[in-house]
Amino acid sequence: MPDRFKLGIITDEVSQDFDVALELADRFNLEAVELRSVYGRPLHKLEQGELLEIKEKAEKAGKKICALSAPIFKCELNDAEAKEHIELLKKYIEIAKLLGTGIVRGFSFWARKPFAEAKEKILKWYEAADQVLEGTGVCLAIEYDPSVYACTAAKVAALLESRPFRNLYALYDPGNNIWAPEYEEPYPTAYELLKGKFCHVHLKDAVKKDGEVEAVGIGLGEVGFGAILKRLHEDGYQGYLVVETHYRFKEKLSEEQLMRPGGEDFSEGGYAASEHCLTHLMELIKSL
């Protein structure tokens, strides 16, 4: 099964030291890495020389940079902040082209009122993003996330189906269904809603008990990754499967850290947890 999937990991789930993250990726024979924050800072705050160094190190290690975990549209749904994020998207497009990837991750604004009331305004800014992306070779992968308006696959699908977007796709993250404030079955429900619409997959697992969510190794939680991996293979999925560990052994990541991941504090303890997560993922794949 490993040769049927292209596997990767988000590096700041391992360490802010890019060399350390590459070492772990190499030890588990991962093909790629995804970038969110490196050297303690988000990508858009790194210098050109630092980005080139990251590119050179990834190439030397034989790892593809498969996507950028940008915070696009993880902001308030008002014109001032949305305009700032359109400019931020332009910056990430340039970073993506520099690093050789065609995927930038995005969201659907902090949820402050019912989704139906915000939908048309979200679409306005998605249309603006679609225009910015046109002809760049870069797409925006919209992730459903517990903290934003489109907190389920159904809502992401509703947005993407509302307009003939050329450069916006979905990001399938079934682990987020466990954290979501609204119930939606990770598989097959969320998968079927996004089938044909998603270009990228994140892997995280968790269990929910008495309203509290605890992240666990992939295959040890409630997501049902065995069935998902089989289905992805059957459907001929050609994109990347990227581990987003999202837990630590010594201290639980705070809600704020999960909403705005990145930086030194977020990555502390990430190596051991990511190692544990990858070990269980490989055991799951082997069992298939």
BALUMKOL-909165 format. One line per 4 residues: number of its first residue (from 1); their letters; for each residue x, y, z of N, C-alpha, C. Coordinates in Angstrom, 1 decimal. Atoms other than C-alpha are relative to their C-alpha. Example, Ala and Ser with C-alpha at 12.3 -4.5 7.8 and 13.67 -1.06 7.14 Angstrom:
1) as) 0.9 -1.2 0.0 12.3 -4.5 7.8 0.9 1.2 0.0 ~ -0.9 -1.1 0.0 13.7 -1.1 7.1 -0.8 1.1 0.8
% end
This chain:
1) mpdr) 0.8 -1.2 0.0 0.0 0.0 0.0 0.8 1.3 0.0 ~ -0.7 -1.3 0.0 2.7 2.7 0.7 0.4 0.5 -1.4 ~ -0.4 -0.5 1.3 3.7 2.7 -3.0 -1.2 0.4 -0.8 ~ 1.2 -0.4 0.7 0.1 3.4 -3.9 -0.4 1.4 0.4
5) fklg) 0.3 -1.3 -0.5 0.0 6.7 -2.0 1.2 0.8 0.1 ~ -1.1 -1.0 -0.2 2.1 9.8 -1.8 -0.2 0.6 1.3 ~ 0.2 -0.4 -1.4 2.6 10.5 1.9 0.9 1.2 0.3 ~ -0.7 -1.1 -0.5 3.8 13.6 3.7 -0.4 0.4 1.4
9) iitd) 0.3 -0.5 -1.3 3.8 15.5 6.9 0.2 1.5 0.1 ~ -0.2 -1.4 -0.2 3.3 19.1 8.0 1.2 0.2 0.9 ~ -1.3 0.0 -0.7 6.8 20.0 9.2 -0.1 0.6 1.4 ~ 0.0 -0.6 -1.3 5.9 22.2 12.2 -0.8 -0.8 1.0
13) evsq) 0.5 1.0 -0.9 4.0 19.3 13.7 1.1 -0.9 0.6 ~ -1.2 0.7 -0.5 7.4 17.8 14.1 1.0 0.9 0.7 ~ -1.0 -0.9 -0.5 9.8 20.7 14.7 0.0 1.3 -0.8 ~ -0.2 -1.2 0.7 10.5 24.3 13.8 1.4 -0.1 -0.7
17) dfdv) -1.3 0.2 0.6 14.0 23.0 12.8 -0.3 -0.9 -1.3 ~ 0.3 0.7 1.3 13.5 22.0 9.1 0.8 -1.2 -0.2 ~ -0.9 1.2 0.2 16.4 19.6 9.2 -0.6 -1.2 0.8 ~ 0.5 1.0 -0.9 14.8 17.7 12.1 -1.3 -0.6 -0.6
21) alel) 1.3 0.5 0.7 11.4 17.5 10.2 0.4 -0.9 -1.2 ~ -0.4 0.7 1.2 13.2 16.3 7.1 0.6 -1.4 0.4 ~ -0.5 1.3 -0.5 15.0 13.6 9.1 -1.1 -1.0 0.3 ~ 1.1 0.9 -0.3 11.8 12.2 10.4 -0.8 -0.5 -1.2
25) adrf) 0.6 0.4 1.2 10.2 12.3 7.0 0.8 -1.0 -0.8 ~ -0.8 1.0 0.7 13.1 10.4 5.6 0.0 -1.3 0.6 ~ 0.0 1.3 -0.7 13.1 7.8 8.3 -1.3 -0.8 -0.3 ~ 1.2 0.7 0.3 9.5 7.0 7.4 -0.3 -0.1 -1.5
29) nlea) 0.1 0.0 1.4 10.1 7.2 3.7 -1.1 0.8 -0.6 ~ 1.0 -0.9 0.5 7.7 10.0 3.2 0.5 0.7 -1.3 ~ -0.4 -0.7 1.3 7.7 11.6 -0.3 0.0 1.5 0.1 ~ 0.2 -1.5 0.1 6.8 15.1 0.7 -0.1 0.6 1.4
33) velr) 0.3 -0.8 -1.2 6.5 17.8 3.3 -0.9 1.1 -0.3 ~ 0.9 -1.2 0.1 3.9 20.5 3.8 0.5 1.0 1.0 ~ -0.5 -1.1 -0.8 4.9 23.9 5.2 -1.0 0.9 0.5 ~ 0.9 -1.0 -0.7 3.1 26.1 7.7 0.8 1.0 0.7
37) svyg) -0.9 -0.9 -0.7 5.7 27.6 10.0 1.4 -0.7 0.1 ~ -1.4 0.5 -0.1 9.5 27.2 9.9 0.9 1.0 0.6 ~ -0.9 -0.9 -0.7 12.2 28.7 12.1 -0.8 0.9 0.9 ~ 0.8 -0.8 -0.9 9.4 29.9 14.4 -0.9 1.1 -0.6
41) rplh) 0.9 -1.0 0.7 7.6 32.0 11.8 -0.8 -0.6 -1.1 ~ 0.8 0.4 1.2 4.9 31.6 9.2 0.8 0.3 -1.3 ~ -0.7 -0.1 1.3 6.1 31.3 5.6 0.1 1.4 -0.5 ~ 0.0 -1.3 0.5 5.1 34.8 4.7 0.8 1.0 0.7
45) kleq) -0.9 -0.9 -0.8 7.3 36.3 7.4 1.5 -0.5 -0.1 ~ -1.3 0.5 0.2 10.4 34.4 6.2 0.7 0.9 -1.1 ~ -0.7 -0.8 1.1 13.1 36.2 4.1 0.2 -0.9 -1.2 ~ -0.2 0.7 1.3 13.8 35.2 0.5 1.1 -1.1 0.2
49) gell) -1.1 0.9 -0.2 17.1 33.6 1.5 -0.4 -1.2 0.8 ~ 0.4 1.2 -0.8 15.4 31.4 4.1 -0.9 -0.9 -0.8 ~ 0.8 0.9 0.9 12.8 30.2 1.6 0.8 -0.8 -1.0 ~ -0.9 0.7 1.0 15.5 29.4 -0.9 0.8 -1.1 0.8
53) eike) -0.7 1.0 -0.8 17.4 27.5 1.9 -0.9 -1.2 0.2 ~ 1.0 1.1 -0.2 14.2 25.5 2.6 -0.1 -0.8 -1.2 ~ 0.2 0.6 1.2 13.8 24.7 -1.0 1.2 -0.9 -0.3 ~ -1.3 0.7 0.2 17.5 23.6 -1.3 0.1 -1.3 0.9
57) kaek) -0.1 1.1 -1.0 17.3 21.4 1.8 -1.0 -1.1 -0.4 ~ 1.1 1.0 0.4 14.0 19.7 0.6 0.5 -0.8 -1.2 ~ -0.5 0.6 1.2 15.6 19.0 -2.8 1.1 -1.0 0.3 ~ -1.1 0.9 -0.3 18.7 17.6 -1.3 -0.4 -1.3 0.7
61) agkk) 0.6 1.2 -0.7 16.6 15.3 0.9 -0.9 -0.8 -0.8 ~ 0.8 0.7 0.9 14.6 14.2 -2.1 -1.5 0.1 0.4 ~ 1.4 -0.2 -0.5 11.3 15.6 -0.6 -0.7 1.1 -0.8 ~ 0.8 -1.0 0.7 8.7 17.4 -2.6 -0.7 0.9 1.0
65) ical) 0.8 -0.9 -0.8 7.1 20.5 -1.0 -1.4 -0.1 -0.7 ~ 1.3 0.3 0.7 3.5 19.4 -1.7 -1.1 1.0 0.2 ~ 1.0 -1.0 -0.2 1.5 22.3 -0.3 0.5 1.0 1.1 ~ -0.3 -1.0 -1.1 1.6 25.4 1.9 -1.3 0.2 0.8
69) sapi) 1.1 -0.1 -1.0 -0.6 25.4 5.0 -0.2 1.5 0.4 ~ 0.1 -1.4 -0.3 -1.4 29.1 4.7 -1.3 0.3 0.8 ~ 1.2 -0.3 -0.7 -4.0 30.9 6.9 -1.0 0.9 -0.8 ~ 0.8 -0.9 0.8 -5.8 32.5 4.0 -1.5 -0.1 0.4
73) fkce) 1.4 -0.2 -0.4 -9.3 33.7 5.0 -0.3 -0.6 1.4 ~ 0.2 0.3 -1.4 -8.8 32.6 8.6 0.1 1.4 0.7 ~ 0.0 -1.4 -0.5 -9.8 36.1 9.6 -1.5 0.4 0.1 ~ 1.4 -0.5 -0.1 -13.0 38.2 10.2 -0.5 0.3 -1.4
77) lnda) 0.7 -0.2 1.3 -15.5 38.4 7.4 -0.4 1.5 -0.1 ~ 0.3 -1.4 0.3 -15.2 42.1 6.8 1.0 0.5 -1.1 ~ -0.8 -0.4 1.2 -13.8 44.0 3.8 1.4 0.3 0.3 ~ -1.4 -0.3 -0.4 -10.7 45.3 5.6 0.9 -1.2 0.1
81) eake) -0.9 1.1 -0.2 -9.4 42.0 6.7 0.0 -0.9 -1.2 ~ 0.1 0.9 1.2 -10.6 40.1 3.6 1.0 0.6 -1.1 ~ -1.0 -0.6 1.0 -8.6 42.6 1.4 1.4 -0.3 0.4 ~ -1.3 0.3 -0.5 -5.6 42.0 3.6 0.4 -1.5 -0.4
85) hiel) -0.3 1.4 0.3 -5.9 38.3 3.0 0.1 -0.3 -1.5 ~ -0.2 0.1 1.5 -6.3 38.7 -0.8 1.5 0.4 -0.3 ~ -1.4 -0.4 0.2 -2.9 40.5 -0.6 0.9 -1.1 0.6 ~ -0.8 1.1 -0.5 -1.6 37.6 1.6 0.0 -1.1 -0.9
89) lkky) 0.1 1.1 1.0 -2.8 35.1 -1.0 1.0 0.3 -1.1 ~ -0.9 -0.4 1.0 -0.8 37.0 -3.6 1.5 -0.4 0.4 ~ -1.3 0.3 -0.5 2.3 36.6 -1.4 0.2 -1.5 0.0 ~ -0.1 1.4 -0.1 1.6 32.9 -0.9 0.1 -0.6 -1.4
93) ieia) -0.1 0.5 1.4 1.2 32.4 -4.7 1.5 0.1 -0.4 ~ -1.4 -0.2 0.3 4.7 33.8 -5.1 0.9 -1.0 0.7 ~ -0.8 0.9 -0.8 6.1 31.6 -2.3 -0.2 -1.4 -0.6 ~ 0.3 1.3 0.6 4.3 28.5 -3.9 0.8 -0.2 -1.3
97) kllg) -0.7 0.1 1.3 5.9 29.2 -7.3 1.5 -0.2 0.3 ~ -1.4 0.1 -0.3 9.3 29.7 -5.7 0.4 -1.4 0.5 ~ -0.2 1.3 -0.7 9.0 26.4 -3.7 -0.4 -1.2 -0.9 ~ 0.4 1.1 0.9 7.5 24.4 -6.6 -1.2 -0.8 0.4
101) tgiv) 1.2 0.7 -0.3 4.1 23.6 -5.3 -1.2 0.8 -0.6 ~ 1.1 -0.6 0.6 0.7 24.3 -6.7 -1.2 0.1 0.9 ~ 1.2 0.0 -0.9 -1.5 24.1 -3.6 0.3 0.9 1.2 ~ 0.0 -0.8 -1.2 -2.1 26.8 -1.0 -1.3 -0.3 0.8
105) rgfs) 1.1 0.3 -0.8 -4.5 26.0 1.8 -0.8 1.3 0.5 ~ 0.8 -1.2 -0.4 -7.4 28.4 2.7 -1.2 -0.5 0.8 ~ 1.2 0.2 -0.9 -10.5 28.7 5.0 -1.2 0.8 -0.5 ~ 1.3 -0.6 0.4 -13.9 30.4 5.1 -0.4 1.0 1.1
109) fwar) 0.2 -1.1 -0.9 -13.5 33.2 7.8 -0.5 -0.5 1.4 ~ 0.4 0.4 -1.4 -14.1 33.0 11.6 -1.5 0.0 0.0 ~ 1.4 0.1 -0.1 -17.6 31.8 12.3 -0.6 0.9 1.1 ~ 0.6 -0.9 -1.0 -19.6 34.6 14.0 -1.5 0.0 0.0
113) kpfa) 1.5 0.1 0.1 -23.2 34.0 12.9 -0.3 -1.2 -0.9 ~ 0.3 1.2 0.8 -25.1 31.3 11.0 0.6 0.1 -1.4 ~ -0.6 0.1 1.3 -23.5 30.1 7.8 -0.8 0.6 -1.1 ~ 0.9 -0.5 1.1 -26.5 30.9 5.6 0.1 1.5 -0.1
117) eake) 0.0 -1.5 0.0 -26.2 34.6 6.6 1.3 0.5 -0.6 ~ -1.3 -0.4 0.4 -22.5 34.7 5.7 0.3 -0.5 -1.4 ~ -0.4 0.8 1.3 -22.5 32.5 2.5 0.3 1.0 -1.1 ~ -0.2 -0.8 1.1 -22.9 35.2 -0.1 1.2 0.9 0.1
121) kilk) -1.2 -0.8 -0.2 -20.2 37.4 1.4 1.3 -0.8 -0.1 ~ -1.2 0.9 0.2 -17.8 34.5 1.6 0.2 -0.2 -1.5 ~ -0.1 0.2 1.5 -18.5 33.8 -2.1 0.6 1.2 -0.7 ~ -0.6 -1.2 0.6 -17.7 37.4 -2.9 1.5 -0.1 0.0
125) wyea) -1.4 0.1 -0.1 -14.2 36.9 -1.6 0.7 -1.2 -0.6 ~ -0.5 1.1 0.8 -13.8 33.5 -3.1 0.1 0.3 -1.4 ~ -0.1 -0.4 1.4 -14.5 35.0 -6.5 1.2 0.9 -0.2 ~ -1.2 -0.8 0.1 -11.8 37.6 -5.8 1.2 -0.8 0.0
129) adqv) -1.1 0.8 -0.1 -9.4 34.9 -4.8 0.2 -0.8 -1.3 ~ 0.0 0.8 1.2 -10.3 32.8 -7.9 0.6 0.9 -1.1 ~ -0.6 -0.9 1.0 -9.4 35.8 -10.1 1.5 0.2 0.2 ~ -1.4 -0.1 -0.3 -6.1 36.3 -8.3 0.8 -1.2 -0.4
133) legt) -0.7 1.2 0.3 -5.2 32.7 -8.8 0.1 -0.4 -1.5 ~ 0.1 0.3 1.4 -6.1 32.6 -12.5 1.3 0.1 -0.7 ~ -1.3 0.0 0.8 -3.1 31.7 -14.7 1.2 -0.1 0.8 ~ -1.2 0.1 -0.8 -0.7 31.3 -11.8 0.5 -1.5 0.1
137) gvcl) -0.4 1.3 -0.2 -0.7 27.5 -11.7 -0.1 -0.5 1.4 ~ 0.2 0.3 -1.5 -1.7 27.6 -8.0 -1.5 0.0 0.2 ~ 1.4 0.1 -0.4 -5.0 26.6 -6.5 -0.1 0.2 1.5 ~ 0.3 -0.2 -1.4 -6.6 27.4 -3.2 -0.9 -1.2 0.5
141) aiey) 0.6 1.2 -0.6 -7.6 24.2 -1.2 -0.8 0.4 1.2 ~ 0.8 -0.5 -1.1 -10.5 25.1 1.1 -0.2 -1.1 1.0 ~ 0.2 1.0 -1.1 -10.4 23.2 4.4 -1.1 0.3 0.9 ~ 1.1 -0.2 -1.0 -13.4 22.7 6.6 0.7 -0.1 1.4
145) dpsv) -0.7 -0.1 -1.3 -12.4 23.6 10.2 -1.0 0.4 1.0 ~ 1.0 -0.3 -1.0 -14.3 23.8 13.5 -0.2 1.5 0.3 ~ 0.1 -1.4 -0.4 -13.6 27.5 13.9 -0.5 1.0 -1.0 ~ 0.4 -0.8 1.1 -14.8 28.8 10.5 -1.4 -0.3 -0.4
149) yact) 1.4 0.2 0.5 -18.1 29.2 8.7 -0.2 -1.4 -0.6 ~ 0.1 1.3 0.7 -17.6 26.1 6.5 0.7 -1.0 0.9 ~ -0.6 1.0 -0.9 -17.0 23.7 9.4 -0.2 -1.4 -0.3 ~ 0.3 1.3 0.5 -18.2 20.7 7.5 0.2 -0.1 -1.5
153) aakv) -0.1 0.2 1.4 -17.7 19.1 4.2 -1.2 0.5 -0.8 ~ 1.2 -0.5 0.7 -21.3 19.9 3.3 0.0 1.5 -0.3 ~ 0.0 -1.4 0.1 -20.7 23.6 3.8 1.1 0.4 -1.1 ~ -1.0 -0.3 1.1 -17.5 23.6 1.7 -0.5 -0.4 -1.4
157) aall) 0.6 0.4 1.3 -19.3 21.7 -1.0 -1.1 1.0 -0.5 ~ 1.1 -1.0 0.4 -22.2 24.2 -0.9 0.7 1.3 -0.6 ~ -0.7 -1.2 0.5 -19.7 27.1 -1.4 0.6 -0.3 -1.4 ~ -0.6 0.3 1.2 -17.8 25.4 -4.2 -1.0 -0.3 -1.2
161) esrp) 1.0 0.3 1.0 -21.0 24.4 -6.0 -0.8 1.2 -0.4 ~ 0.8 -1.3 0.2 -22.4 28.0 -5.9 0.5 0.8 -1.1 ~ -0.6 -0.8 1.1 -20.0 29.4 -8.5 0.9 -0.9 -0.9 ~ -0.9 0.8 0.9 -18.0 28.0 -11.5 1.5 0.3 0.3
165) frnl) -1.4 -0.3 -0.3 -14.7 28.4 -9.7 1.0 -0.9 -0.8 ~ -1.1 0.7 0.8 -11.6 27.5 -11.8 1.2 -0.4 0.8 ~ -1.3 0.2 -0.7 -8.9 27.6 -9.1 -0.3 -0.3 1.5 ~ 0.3 0.3 -1.4 -10.7 26.7 -5.8 -0.5 -1.5 0.0
169) yaly) 0.3 1.4 -0.2 -10.9 23.1 -4.6 -0.3 -0.2 1.5 ~ 0.2 0.4 -1.4 -11.7 21.3 -1.3 1.3 -0.7 0.5 ~ -1.1 0.8 -0.7 -9.2 19.9 1.2 -0.8 -1.0 0.9 ~ 0.7 1.1 -0.7 -10.6 16.6 2.6 0.8 -0.3 1.3
173) dpgn) -0.6 0.3 -1.3 -9.7 16.4 6.3 -1.0 -0.7 1.0 ~ 1.0 0.7 -0.8 -11.9 13.7 7.9 0.2 0.1 1.5 ~ -0.3 -0.1 -1.4 -10.2 14.2 11.3 -0.8 1.3 0.5 ~ 0.7 -1.2 -0.5 -11.8 17.7 11.5 -1.5 -0.3 0.3
177) niwa) 1.4 0.4 -0.3 -15.2 16.0 11.5 -0.2 -0.3 1.5 ~ 0.1 0.4 -1.4 -14.5 14.8 15.0 0.0 1.3 0.9 ~ -0.1 -1.3 -0.7 -13.7 18.4 16.2 -1.2 0.9 -0.3 ~ 1.0 -0.9 0.6 -16.6 20.0 14.2 -1.1 0.2 1.0
181) peye) 1.1 -0.3 -0.9 -19.4 21.7 16.2 -1.3 -0.6 -0.5 ~ 1.2 0.7 0.5 -21.9 20.0 13.9 0.4 -1.4 -0.5 ~ -0.3 1.4 0.3 -22.1 16.3 13.4 0.0 -0.2 -1.5 ~ -0.1 0.4 1.4 -21.0 15.0 10.0 0.9 -1.3 0.0
185) epyp) -0.8 1.3 0.0 -19.8 11.4 9.4 1.2 0.2 -0.9 ~ -1.3 -0.2 0.7 -16.1 11.5 8.3 0.0 -0.7 -1.4 ~ 0.1 0.8 1.1 -16.7 8.7 5.9 -1.2 -1.0 0.2 ~ -0.2 -0.5 1.4 -18.5 8.0 3.7 -0.7 1.4 -0.3
189) taye) 0.8 -1.3 0.3 -20.7 11.2 4.1 0.9 1.1 -0.5 ~ -0.9 -1.1 0.4 -17.9 13.8 4.1 0.7 -0.3 -1.3 ~ -0.7 0.4 1.2 -16.0 11.9 1.4 -0.9 0.2 -1.2 ~ 0.9 0.0 1.1 -19.0 11.6 -0.9 -0.4 1.5 -0.4
193) llkg) 0.4 -1.4 0.3 -19.9 15.3 -0.5 1.2 0.8 -0.8 ~ -1.1 -0.7 0.6 -16.4 16.3 -1.6 0.7 -0.7 -1.2 ~ -0.6 0.8 1.0 -15.7 13.6 -4.1 0.0 0.8 -1.3 ~ -0.2 -0.8 1.2 -14.4 15.2 -7.3 0.3 1.4 0.2
197) kfch) -0.2 -1.5 -0.3 -13.9 18.5 -5.6 1.3 0.2 0.8 ~ -1.2 -0.2 -0.9 -10.8 17.8 -3.3 1.2 -0.3 -0.8 ~ -1.3 0.2 0.6 -7.2 18.1 -4.4 1.1 -0.4 1.0 ~ -1.0 0.2 -1.0 -5.5 17.4 -1.1 -0.7 -0.6 1.2
201) vhlk) 0.5 0.7 -1.1 -5.9 15.3 2.0 0.9 0.2 1.2 ~ -0.7 0.0 -1.2 -4.9 15.8 5.6 -0.4 -1.2 0.9 ~ 0.2 1.2 -0.9 -4.6 12.9 8.1 0.2 0.4 1.4 ~ -0.1 0.0 -1.5 -5.4 13.2 11.8 -1.1 -0.8 0.5
205) davk) 1.1 0.9 -0.6 -7.4 11.0 14.1 -0.3 0.5 1.4 ~ 0.4 -0.5 -1.4 -9.2 11.6 17.4 -1.2 -0.8 0.5 ~ 1.2 0.6 -0.6 -11.8 10.3 19.8 -0.7 1.1 0.7 ~ 0.9 -1.0 -0.7 -14.7 12.2 21.3 -0.7 -0.7 1.1
209) kdge) 0.7 0.6 -1.2 -16.0 11.5 24.8 -0.5 1.1 0.9 ~ 0.6 -1.0 -0.9 -18.4 13.6 26.9 0.3 1.4 -0.6 ~ -0.1 -1.4 0.6 -18.0 16.5 24.4 1.5 0.4 -0.1 ~ -1.4 -0.3 0.1 -14.2 16.5 24.7 0.7 -0.8 -1.1
213) veav) -0.7 0.7 1.1 -11.9 15.6 21.7 1.4 -0.2 0.4 ~ -1.4 0.3 -0.3 -8.6 13.9 22.2 0.6 -0.6 -1.3 ~ -0.7 0.5 1.2 -6.2 13.5 19.2 0.7 -1.3 0.4 ~ -0.7 1.3 -0.2 -4.7 10.0 18.8 0.7 -0.3 -1.3
217) gigl) -0.7 0.5 1.2 -2.5 8.1 16.3 -1.0 -0.4 -1.1 ~ 0.9 0.3 1.1 -4.0 7.6 12.9 -0.3 -1.5 0.0 ~ 0.5 1.3 -0.1 -6.1 4.5 12.9 -0.4 -0.5 1.3 ~ 0.3 0.4 -1.3 -6.6 4.5 16.6 -1.3 0.8 0.5
221) gevg) 1.1 -0.9 -0.4 -9.5 7.0 16.7 -1.3 -0.4 -0.7 ~ 1.4 0.2 0.5 -13.1 7.4 15.3 -0.1 0.3 -1.5 ~ 0.1 -0.4 1.4 -12.3 8.6 11.8 -0.3 -1.2 -1.0 ~ 0.2 1.1 0.9 -12.2 5.2 10.2 0.9 0.0 -1.2
225) fgai) -1.0 -0.1 1.1 -9.0 5.5 8.1 0.2 -1.2 -0.8 ~ -0.1 1.2 0.8 -9.0 1.9 7.0 -0.9 0.1 -1.2 ~ 1.0 -0.1 1.1 -12.1 2.4 4.9 0.3 1.2 -0.9 ~ -0.4 -1.1 0.8 -10.9 5.8 3.7 1.1 -0.3 -0.9
229) lkrl) -1.1 0.3 0.8 -7.6 4.6 2.5 -0.3 -0.9 -1.1 ~ 0.5 1.0 1.1 -9.2 1.7 0.6 -0.7 0.7 -1.1 ~ 0.8 -0.7 1.0 -11.6 4.1 -1.0 0.8 0.9 -0.9 ~ -0.8 -0.9 0.7 -9.0 6.6 -2.0 0.8 -0.8 -1.1
233) hedg) -0.8 0.8 0.9 -7.0 3.8 -3.6 -1.0 -0.5 -1.2 ~ 0.9 0.5 1.0 -10.1 2.4 -5.4 -0.4 1.1 -1.0 ~ 0.4 -1.2 0.8 -11.0 5.9 -6.7 1.2 0.6 -0.8 ~ -1.2 -0.5 0.7 -7.4 6.4 -8.0 0.4 1.3 0.4
237) yqgy) -0.5 -1.3 -0.4 -6.6 9.4 -5.9 1.5 0.2 -0.2 ~ -1.3 -0.2 0.4 -3.4 10.9 -7.2 0.8 1.0 0.8 ~ -0.7 -1.0 -0.7 -2.7 13.6 -4.7 0.7 -0.5 1.3 ~ -0.7 0.3 -1.2 -0.9 13.7 -1.4 -0.9 -0.3 1.2
241) lvve) 0.6 0.2 -1.3 -1.9 12.3 2.0 1.0 0.6 1.0 ~ -1.0 -0.7 -0.8 -0.3 14.6 4.6 -0.5 -0.1 1.5 ~ 0.2 0.1 -1.5 -0.1 13.9 8.4 0.0 1.3 0.6 ~ 0.1 -1.2 -0.8 -1.2 16.7 10.6 -0.3 -0.5 1.5
245) thyr) 0.0 0.7 -1.2 -0.4 15.2 14.0 -1.1 0.6 1.0 ~ 1.0 -0.8 -0.9 -2.3 17.8 16.2 -0.1 -0.6 1.4 ~ 0.0 0.3 -1.4 -1.4 16.3 19.6 1.4 0.0 0.5 ~ -1.2 0.0 -0.7 1.4 16.3 22.1 -0.1 -0.9 1.2
249) fkek) 0.1 0.9 -1.1 2.2 13.8 24.8 0.0 0.7 1.4 ~ -0.2 -0.6 -1.3 3.2 16.1 27.7 -1.1 0.9 0.3 ~ 1.1 -1.0 -0.2 0.7 18.9 27.3 -0.9 0.0 -1.2 ~ 1.0 -0.1 1.1 -2.5 19.1 25.3 0.1 1.3 -0.6
253) lsee) 0.0 -1.3 0.7 -2.5 21.7 22.6 -1.3 0.8 0.4 ~ 1.1 -0.8 -0.4 -4.7 24.6 23.6 -1.0 0.2 -1.2 ~ 0.9 -0.3 1.1 -7.8 25.6 21.6 0.6 1.1 -0.9 ~ -0.6 -1.1 0.8 -5.9 28.8 20.5 1.1 -0.6 -0.9
257) qlmr) -1.0 0.6 0.8 -3.0 26.7 19.3 -0.6 -0.8 -1.2 ~ 0.6 0.7 1.0 -5.3 24.5 17.3 -0.7 0.9 -1.1 ~ 0.6 -1.0 0.9 -7.1 27.5 15.8 1.1 0.7 -0.8 ~ -1.1 -0.8 0.7 -3.8 29.3 14.9 1.3 -0.8 0.2
261) pgge) -1.2 0.8 -0.2 -1.1 26.5 14.7 1.2 0.7 -0.6 ~ -1.2 -0.5 0.6 2.5 27.4 14.2 0.9 0.6 1.1 ~ -0.9 -0.6 -0.9 5.6 28.7 16.0 0.6 -1.0 1.0 ~ -0.8 0.9 -0.8 8.0 27.3 18.6 -0.9 -0.7 1.1
265) dfse) 0.8 0.6 -1.1 5.4 26.7 21.4 -0.9 -1.1 -0.6 ~ 0.9 1.0 0.7 3.1 24.8 19.0 0.8 -1.3 -0.3 ~ -0.8 1.2 0.4 5.9 22.5 17.8 0.7 -0.7 1.2 ~ -0.7 0.7 -1.2 7.3 21.7 21.3 -0.7 -1.4 0.2
269) ggya) 0.6 1.4 -0.2 6.9 17.9 21.8 -0.5 -0.6 -1.2 ~ 0.6 0.6 1.2 5.9 17.4 18.2 0.7 -1.2 -0.6 ~ -0.7 1.1 0.6 8.6 15.0 17.2 -0.5 -1.3 0.5 ~ 0.4 1.3 -0.6 7.6 12.2 19.6 -1.5 -0.3 -0.4
273) aseh) 1.4 0.3 0.4 3.9 12.6 18.8 -0.2 -0.3 -1.4 ~ 0.1 0.3 1.4 4.4 12.7 15.1 0.6 -1.4 -0.3 ~ -0.6 1.3 0.2 6.7 9.7 15.3 -1.0 -1.1 0.4 ~ 1.1 0.9 -0.5 3.9 7.9 17.2 -1.1 -0.1 -1.1
277) clth) 1.1 -0.1 1.0 1.3 9.0 14.6 0.4 -0.7 -1.3 ~ -0.5 0.6 1.3 3.5 7.9 11.6 0.1 -1.5 0.2 ~ -0.1 1.5 -0.2 4.2 4.5 13.2 -1.3 -0.7 -0.1 ~ 1.3 0.6 0.1 0.5 3.8 13.5 -0.6 0.1 -1.4
281) lmel) 0.4 -0.1 1.4 -0.2 5.1 10.0 0.6 -1.1 -0.8 ~ -0.7 1.1 0.7 2.4 2.7 8.6 -0.5 -1.4 0.3 ~ 0.6 1.3 -0.4 1.0 -0.2 10.6 -1.4 -0.2 -0.7 ~ 1.4 0.1 0.6 -2.5 0.6 9.3 0.2 -0.3 -1.5
285) iksl) -0.2 0.2 1.4 -1.3 0.8 5.7 0.5 -1.4 -0.3 ~ -0.6 1.3 0.1 0.7 -2.4 6.1 -1.2 -1.1 0.1 ~ 1.1 0.9 -0.2 -2.5 -4.1 7.4 -0.9 -0.1 -1.1 ~ 0.9 0.0 1.2 -4.4 -3.2 4.3 0.6 -0.7 -1.2
% end
